[in-house]
Amino acid sequence: MSNVETLTGLQRRLTATIPQQQIRTEVESRLKRLGRTAKVAGFRPGKAPIKVLEQQYGDSVQQEVLGESLQRSFAEAAIANKLDVAGYPEFEIKTADLKAPEIEFSATFEVYPQVTIGDISGESITRVAFTMSDADVEDTIDTMRKQRAVYHAVERGAQKDDQLLIDFTGELEGNAFEGGSAKDFKVLIGSGRMLADFENALVGCKAGETKSFDMTFPADYHGKDVAGKQVTFTIAVHKVEEPQLPEVDADFVKSVGVADGDVEKFRQEIRDNVSREAQRRVKVRNKESVMNVLLKVAQLEVPTALLQGEAQRLMEQSMRDMEARGMKIPKGMKLPVEMFLERAESRVKLGLILAELVKQQDLKAKPEQVEALIEEYALSFERPEEVRKWYRAQPARLTEIENLALEDNVVAWVMAGAKVTEQQVNLNELMGN
């Protein structure tokens, strides 16, 4: 028999008992199996008496069996009481004498919440859309040409896209500030690598000239000492160079990976690749809009166990990402889990909301959707067949694709029920340029 009581919110406490005979029988069985191979001083392997084995291994085997019995008994009681357990239970042995006829225990845990999804018909969503144009193809090719530009010195004043070699010194209230000075520094006007006011001040400058100008740093600038403040920069221009872009010919096309140098084939590859990436970003933005609506209209309580587990997972992922980027992390250092709680809460909520919505509206992924997604990913690689085989090699990889298809179904369902306004976006906006 078991008893379940509600504590607060999603927290429950289950109380049950385990018969001592059940534990004793399993302990004796394991000691006998252990005796076949255990090395006991004074006895040949397999010949040690059960009493000796009990003296030497009894306590550890008892604890092992008790722990497993708690898990099994809790699982059986949870099923019998139709409990949808979230997270891992915290056990407490209530019986002082572990040799008593029955061992009473309690398990404190959380259950999954009831998810109520509100009316989405009054919610407004902007669905972004993108259509690839010939101009987008040419702009992309121009970007690739600029990346391979060769610079030549000029006598004229600097203009957009020119590269300058300069020294500069910045002063705040008459004093130099940290990070405000450099020598033989290359600046590409219009690249956005420096603040716009700084780059714009270089327009018109010629080699050999010196110039001073005032500028105000943005209020949210990362350098707190100068954020929101006016400073004075003095620059000395050593060289002004203009870019010479390569022609779009067979040599250029070969240099960017099209082995046969076919220019039209290259343009088509650019169109296909950029369009594929653009549509991926369109899908991500529209999915984010839908998820924000679901978070707004859904009502549910978040299990603490799931929240803490997700925050821990995000923290560990962040640590791995930092290491992958070459950051040296001291041994034993951990980021505060609290940093990830807000993001973890949204992710846990969305997981619960999607699960409920899929169940309510039967939005499970269809086999043809999974195949279409695999094909879409495969075509973005040089050897598509290897990608197809890779996804089909393990069930977990297919499950990942199924989840993406499921999310697509949720997006379509919400878009069909909400107030949707379509907005065409250009390539630069979509790519964050």
Residue pairs with C-beta under 8 A, 6 or more apart in sequence:
1 16
1 17
2 14
2 15
2 16
2 77
2 80
2 81
3 14
3 15
3 16
4 12
4 13
4 14
4 15
4 77
4 81
4 83
5 12
5 13
5 15
6 12
7 13
7 108
9 301
10 86
10 110
10 111
10 112
10 113
10 301
10 303
10 304
11 108
11 109
11 110
12 83
12 108
12 109
12 110
12 111
13 106
13 107
13 108
13 109
14 74
14 77
14 78
14 81
14 83
14 89
14 106
14 107
14 109
15 94
15 104
15 105
15 106
16 73
16 74
16 77
16 104
16 105
16 107
17 102
17 103
17 104
17 105
18 66
18 69
18 70
18 73
18 102
18 103
18 105
19 101
19 102
20 99
20 100
20 101
20 102
20 103
21 101
22 69
23 62
23 65
23 66
23 69
23 103
26 65
26 69
27 58
27 61
27 62
27 65
28 50
30 61
30 64
30 65
31 50
31 53
31 54
31 57
31 58
31 61
32 50
34 53
34 57
34 61
35 46
35 48
35 50
35 53
36 45
36 46
37 45
37 46
38 45
38 48
38 53
38 56
38 57
39 45
40 48
40 52
40 53
40 56
43 49
43 52
62 98
66 93
66 98
66 103
69 103
70 91
70 105
70 107
73 105
74 89
74 91
74 107
77 83
78 85
83 111
84 111
84 112
85 109
85 110
85 111
85 112
86 109
86 110
86 111
86 112
86 303
86 305
86 306
87 109
87 110
87 303
87 304
87 305
87 306
87 309
88 109
88 305
89 107
89 108
89 109
90 107
90 108
90 109
91 105
91 106
91 107
92 105
92 106
92 107
92 108
93 103
93 104
93 105
94 104
94 105
94 106
95 102
95 103
95 104
95 105
109 305
110 303
110 304
110 305
110 306
111 303
112 303
112 352
113 300
113 301
113 302
113 303
113 352
114 300
115 298
115 299
115 300
115 352
115 353
115 355
115 356
116 298
116 299
116 300
117 294
117 297
117 298
117 353
117 356
117 357
117 360
118 297
118 298
118 299
119 297
120 293
120 294
120 297
120 414
120 417
120 418
121 417
121 418
121 419
122 419
123 293
123 296
123 297
123 418
123 419
124 418
124 419
124 420
124 421
125 289
125 290
125 293
125 414
125 415
125 418
125 419
125 420
125 421
126 289
126 420
126 421
126 422
126 423
127 286
127 289
127 415
127 420
127 421
127 422
127 423
128 282
128 285
128 286
128 422
128 423
128 424
128 425
128 430
129 282
129 422
129 423
129 424
129 425
130 278
130 279
130 282
130 424
130 425
130 426
130 427
130 430
131 424
132 271
132 274
132 275
132 278
132 427
136 274
136 426
136 427
137 267
137 270
137 271
137 274
139 427
139 428
140 270
140 274
140 427
141 248
141 267
141 270
142 245
144 256
145 245
145 246
145 248
145 252
146 161
146 243
146 245
148 245
148 246
148 252
148 255
149 243
149 244
149 245
149 246
150 243
150 244
150 246
151 163
151 241
151 242
151 243
151 244
152 241
152 242
152 244
153 207
153 239
153 240
153 241
154 162
154 240
154 241
154 242
155 206
155 207
155 240
156 206
156 240
157 203
157 204
157 205
157 206
157 240
158 164
158 189
158 202
158 203
158 204
158 205
158 206
158 237
158 240
159 189
159 203
159 204
160 189
160 190
160 203
161 188
161 189
161 190
161 242
161 243
162 188
162 189
162 240
162 241
162 242
162 243
163 186
163 187
163 188
163 189
163 240
163 241
163 242
163 243
164 186
164 187
164 189
164 202
164 205
164 237
164 239
164 240
164 241
165 184
165 185
165 186
165 237
165 238
165 239
165 241
166 185
166 187
166 202
166 235
166 236
166 237
166 238
167 182
167 183
167 184
167 185
167 235
167 236
167 238
168 180
168 181
168 182
168 185
168 233
168 234
168 235
168 236
169 176
169 180
169 181
169 233
169 234
170 176
170 177
170 180
170 181
170 226
170 231
170 232
170 233
171 177
171 180
171 231
171 232
171 233
171 234
172 180
172 225
172 226
172 229
172 231
177 223
177 225
177 226
177 231
178 223
178 225
179 223
180 226
180 231
180 233
184 238
187 193
187 194
187 198
187 199
187 202
189 199
189 202
189 203
190 199
191 199
192 199
195 215
195 217
195 218
197 215
197 216
198 215
198 233
201 211
201 213
201 215
201 233
201 235
202 235
202 237
205 211
205 235
205 237
205 240
206 237
206 240
207 237
207 238
207 239
207 240
208 237
208 238
209 236
209 237
210 234
210 235
210 236
210 237
211 234
211 235
211 237
212 232
212 233
212 234
212 235
213 232
213 233
213 235
214 230
214 231
214 232
214 233
215 230
215 231
215 233
216 228
216 229
216 230
216 231
217 223
217 226
217 227
217 228
217 229
217 231
218 227
218 228
219 227
219 228
220 227
221 227
221 228
246 252
246 255
248 263
248 266
249 261
249 263
250 261
250 262
250 263
251 261
253 261
253 262
253 263
253 265
253 266
254 260
254 261
256 266
258 265
258 266
258 269
273 380
274 427
276 376
276 379
276 380
277 431
278 427
278 430
278 431
281 430
281 431
282 425
282 430
283 408
283 411
285 430
286 411
286 415
287 407
287 411
290 410
290 411
290 414
290 415
291 350
293 414
293 418
294 350
294 353
294 354
294 357
294 410
294 414
295 346
295 349
295 350
295 353
298 349
298 353
300 349
300 352
300 353
302 345
302 348
302 349
302 352
303 348
306 348
307 341
307 344
307 345
307 348
308 337
308 344
310 340
310 344
310 347
310 348
311 337
311 338
311 340
311 341
311 343
311 344
312 337
313 344
314 340
314 343
314 344
314 347
315 334
315 335
315 336
315 337
315 339
315 340
318 335
318 340
319 329
319 334
319 335
322 329
323 329
354 406
354 407
354 410
357 363
357 410
357 413
358 364
358 406
358 409
358 410
361 413
363 406
363 409
363 410
363 413
364 406
364 409
365 401
365 402
365 403
365 405
365 406
365 409
366 405
369 405
369 408
369 409
370 398
370 401
370 402
370 405
373 401
373 404
373 405
374 387
374 388
374 391
374 392
374 401
375 384
375 388
377 387
377 391
378 384
378 385
378 387
378 388
378 391
381 387
390 397
391 397
391 398
391 401
392 398
427 433
